[in-house]
């Protein structure tokens, strides 16, 4: 549990810092004053001022924030600390766009950098091995005694030539007992495992993941592969969001902070490479979700910037912030529901 919490804090801090640094960097590029760059919430533990921005570390080390001059009503009380020309409200739609879009953009850049470092030093994942990496709790794999490090040598008495074919067979045959020959510490033994139907994605699953096979590459090809990985991961996340909107996926199928923390701990136990991969995925996820045109998210701000660009006049900031406040309230309620579902899901195991 402690590993899960620490890993969760480290990973979330990394993706949060990337997001808020994006807002900070592009706000400054647009000539907008950033009043505060904060990590965490609650009582302030430590702070300092640099380049007229207050940097603060707060008690609860989760998430972060930037306070941009002129973006909220509290800025009215601090107008003595910035000039009218440094206010968000006095900037052009293009400058405002940079300030807001910079957060999600830096999340994508963080993911790219993680993939690039991984692909340069460890190689590009091109296939899956026969070695089990993780075992899902309360799964069929756990029931039959499979463990991380086990190697799947044969299925139904036939030597395995390609693990992708084994995975495909498991997916297509839920409820069908499968004889697997396993190698553990140089010894062979057999288990009978029956894939369980995953009703959400309509496939059979035993409940294990396999270690990837990495192929060494040169830095230039790693650059291409990193961009391709960011694009493909972004497309997958957008596709998943689309399933939510058309009702093919329930909101209760999603993981909240508790579920993500638990999964982060599991991934951390696999090693640094899986943890880095998950951090990159989470960073892309945060960036894409923040671009959704929902009040309180960056995408909601971008909608108001688009409206301003079309009508040549900004929406009153007080009205805009009230709409964002309603959106934030609804998002917090939704997060509470998902978190409660995470807890119930863990207790049911």
N, C-alpha and C positions, 0 to 999 in steps of 0.2 A: 504493500500500500504506500509506503514512504517513497519507494522508487517511482511509483506512478505519479505521486504528487510533485516530486522534485523534477521529474522529466517533463511533466505537463507545464510547470512554471517556466522551465528553461525554454521549451519549444514555443510556448505562447508568448513569452517575452521577446524571443527572436523575431517572430512574425509581426508582433505588435510594434516593435521598434522600427522595423522596416517600413511599416505602413505610416507611422507618424513621422518618420524621417522624410518620407516622400512629401507629406504635407508641408513640413518645415522647409525643405529644400526648394520646392517650387513656389511656395508662398513668398519666400525671400527673392526668388528670381523674378516674380511678378511685382516686387516692391511692396508686398503686404507685410505688415509687422506681425510677428508671432510673439504674443505676450508670454506664453508659458508652454513648455514641453514637459509633460509629466509622465512618469512611469508608475503605474499602480494607482490605487484610490485610497481614500481615508486620510487620517492625520498625516501631515508632512513630517518625514523623518530627516530629510537632508535636502538642501537646495543651494544653488549658486547662480549668479547672473553672468552671462557671456553674450557679447554682441547684442545687448539690450533685450535678451530673452532669458526668462527665469527657467532654469532646469530643476525639476523636483523629483525626489524619490519618496513615494508614499507607502503607507503601512501595508496595504494589501497588494502584493506584487503580481497582479494579474491585469492584463490589458494596459492601456495608456491613453493619452489624449494630447491635443494641442489646442491652445486658446488663441484664435486668430482675431486680430483687431478688427472690430466692426461687424463681426459675424453673429454675435449674440447681444442680448440686451444688457448683460453685465458689462459689456465693453463701454457703455455710456458712462459708467462710474470711473472708468480708467482712461477717458479721452485725453487727460493731461499727459499721459505717457506716450501718446502717439499723435502724429499730425493727421489732418484730413487726407493727405495724399498717401498715407500708409494704411488707410482703412480698406477693408474688403469691399465695402459698399461703393467706394469711389472708383473702383477698377472696371476695366472693360470686361465683357463676357469672356473673351479669350484669356485674360489674366486670371479671372475667377476659375475658369475651367482648369487651368494649370494647377492652381492651388488645391482644388478638390480632387482632380484626377491623379495627382501625384502620389497619393496614398496607395491606391490599388496598383498603379504602375510599379512602384517600388516593391510590392509584394511579388509581382511577376518577375522582377529583376532579381530578387533574393532567390526565388526558385531556380531561375536560370543559373545563377552563380553556384548554387549547391549542386545542381546537375553537372555543371561544367567541371567542378573540382572532382566530383565522384567519377565522371566518365574519363577524365584525364589520368587519374591515379589508380582507379580500380578497373576501368574498362566499361564498355557499354553492355547492359544486360540483353542478351540475344536469345536466350532459351531458358528452360527450367531444368534443374538437375533432379536426380532421384532422391536427394536428401531432404528430409522433413525439417522445416525451419521452425514452425510453430504448431501448437495444438490448441484448438478452440476449447474453452471451458464447457463442460457438460455436453460435449459432442460425441459422436460415434467413435471417433478416433481415440478420445480419452477413455471411453468405455472399454474398448478392446485392448488398451494398454500401450498404444503407440506413444513415442516420445520424440522430442526434438533431437536430431542427430541420427535417427533411424534412416536406413536406406531401403527403398522399395526395389526389390530385385526382380520379382516376377508377379504376374497376375494370372490367376486361374492356371498355374503351372507353366505358363509361357514366359520366357525371358523377355524383359522389356527392351524394346529398341528405341522408342521415343516416348518420353514421359507425357508429352502433349496428348498423345492418343489415349493414355491411361486416364488423364484428367477428363478428356472428352467422354470416355466411356462411363465414368462415374457420374458425370453431369446428366447423361442421357438415360441412366438406369436407376432411378430412385426406387428403393424397396427391394432391389435385387441383390442378394448376398454375393460378395466378391471375395475370393480367396487371394490374399496378398502374402507374398514371401518377403520377409523382412530380415535385413542384416543389422545386427547390433553388436558392437565390440567384437567383430569377426565371427560371430555365430549367427546361424540362420534359424528362423522359426516362422510359423505360419499363423495368420489371424484371419478370421472371417468377419468382414465389416459390411454392413448394409447401409448404403447411402440414404440419407434422410432427405425428403423433399423439402426444399426451401420454397414456401408458398409465395414469397415475395417476388423471386426471380425465376421461379418455375424450373429449378434444376436440382439434381441430386447432389448432396454434399456429405463427405465423411468427416470433415472438420480439421483438415490439416493444410498448411501452406508449404510450398517447396522453395528451396533456395534457388536463386537465379544463377545462370552461367554467364560469366562476364568475359567479353572479348576485348583485349587491349587495342587501343586506337591511338592515333596521333592527335595533338591539340587542335588542329584545324577541323578534323572530322568530329571531335568531341564538341566543338562549337556548334556545328550543324545539328548533331544529335541532341544537344541541350535545348536548342530552339524548338526542334521537333517535339521533344518531350513536354515542354511547356505548352505548346499548341495542342497536342493530343490530350494532355491532362485537362486543359481548359475546356476543350470540346466535350470531354466526358462529364465534367461538372455541369456545363450548360445543358447537356442532354439529361442529366439527372434532375436538374431544376425543371426542365420541361416536363418530365414525368410527374413531378409534383403538381404542376399547373393543370395537366390534363387528367389528374386523378389516378394515374397508374401507380403512384407511390404515395404513401401516407406520411404526414408530418411526423407521426409517431415512429416511423421507421428510421428517422434521423437520430443522430447522437448529439446530446447537449454537452455541457462542460464535464459532467460526471462521466459520461460514456467516453468522451474524448480522452479524459485523464486516465481512465482505465486502459484504454487501447494504447495510449502513449507509453504506459508502463510496460505493457506486453511487448511493444515494438522495441523499447529500450533494452529489454532482456535479450533481444536477438543480436544486438551489436550496434556499432556506430553507423554503418552503412544503411541498414533499414531505418534507423532513427532519422538520419539525414533525409532519406527519401520521403519519410512521412512528414518531416518539417517542410520540405518543398511542396508536397501535396497540400498541406494545411495552408501554406502561404498563398498558393494559387487559389485555393478555396475561399480564403478571406478576401482576396482581391476581387474575384468574380462576384461573390455575394454582395460585396459593398457597391458594386456597379449596378445592382438591381434598382429599378426606378421606384423605390419605396421610401417614403418619408423617414427621416432619421438616419438613413444610409447615405453614402456619398452619391449614389445614383439618384437619390431623391433631390439632393442639392443640384446635381447636373441638370435635372428636369427644369428646375427654376431658372438656371442659367440659359437653357435653350429657349424657354419662354421669353426671357429678357432679350435674347438675340433676335427673336421673331418680332416682338412688339416694340422693340427699341426703347423699352422702359422696364426697370427692375420692379419685381413684385415687392411690396412693402415688407421689409425685413421682419417686422413684428408678426405679420400674418404668416409669413413663411416659417418662422420659428414656432408658431403655435401649431402649424400643420406637422412640423417635425416632432414636436412634443407628443402629439397624439400618436404618431407613428412609433415613437420610442416606447410609449406606454404599451401599445399593442405588441411590440416586439418583446418587451420584458415579460408580458403575460405568456406569450408563446414560448419563450425560453423557460419559464417556470414550469409549464406543462411538459415540455420535452425533458427537462431535468428530472421532474417527478417520475416520468416514464422510465428514464435511465435507472433511477434508484429501484423502482419496482421490478425492472428487468433483472437487475443484479440480485435482488432478494429472492426472486423466483427460482434462481439457479440452485 
